[in-house]
């Protein structure tokens, strides 16, 4: 390595990884600063910065302002998941996409949902159940609440034409949100929606988004048996 | 906003979010460059860069070298998940941690696992089943294969004292890996390991890691009923 100029951030990253893997730089060690590494590798400091930041993002390095960069002692690996529009996820896999509206109503939600969305007592909001299909087979259904008092435009939308998932992403930007992944055992409702057997293990995503005025939406996505989310670490 | 100096990257981010949310900057629009925004906000260009990069990381902006920064038309939101050592995850929730080794053997793995780990025909590797407990209750079990030919040091470890999860994280750095999330329906084996009923929906993580010499490990983590992973978007 020494003596060979490193041209891009990927090769800087590989060299840093090699030094960590070979224990030349051990867990807890302070590594040379960006300027020193740039000089050693014969590359721009920004190139070193990008490589180190990427390794910090994956949890292998710990960077502190002024205190410098250390090899992580207990690396907490991070995985980044893309959360696309469901239509794009399905067409991206090469399947034909279809959306079917199952039901829509404006009602007072169950108490736990009203609390999660911080509604007023007896506040009625929009409840939509819809099914996303891939090549005609159930792929995921969404059981969604939309705060129609925070997002009044939602009252004029025809959700038999477009899924609320897609309409919200395109029209209502959010400032914060949370997402949770879990599993459930298919009961009668899930089995009917997804044309599967009761007792199947189903992958579940719960998601809520917020803007300054309050909760926009809270949705449970329940996927057909066999669904997997995959990413690199 | 105009006329008020913005001091930190969080307030730059908030102002950019406000402009996107109010549709002052619409999906697809090219936004002013870093130098222009730094001048408008009366802050350092690095401050603007950090705010824009953060919004790009969450999928709201699309940045291209030389072509500039645009408001994403179909924002693909990204969620980042921490993948800690299981012991740290359990103690971090305030539970007492215990690990129990269930079985260990050196055998030829099933064909699909041998293919995934790119083993030679009839190559024997280490198979370990272990249970992680929180306050004495089953939390997750790991069904793990370790390529003892790529990681020979593993042969001398006593896995009744330390879980392979923790030993590998601390001793065998990896250069690449993948992770998948899914659900399964508890069969007799899962129900016995987790002291739950057959037919429960269980959350599953499959993870494989690699170094230059080959696959290090491939593990399936099966969590007790009710497990959730939660993060912000």
Interface residues (C-beta under 8 A of the other chain):
Chain A: X14 X17 X20 X21 X27 X59 X60 X74 X75 X76 X77 X78 X79 X80 X81 X82 X83 X84 X85 X88 X169 X170 X173 X175 X176 X177 X178 X179 X180 X181 X182 X183 X184 X185 X186 X199 X200 X201 X202 X203 X204 X207 X209 X211 X223 X225 X226 X227 X228 X229 X230 X231 X232 X233
Chain B: X17 X20 X21 X27 X59 X60 X74 X75 X76 X77 X78 X79 X80 X81 X82 X83 X84 X85 X88 X169 X170 X173 X175 X176 X177 X178 X179 X180 X181 X182 X183 X184 X185 X186 X199 X200 X201 X202 X203 X204 X207 X209 X211 X223 X225 X226 X227 X228 X229 X230 X231 X232 X233
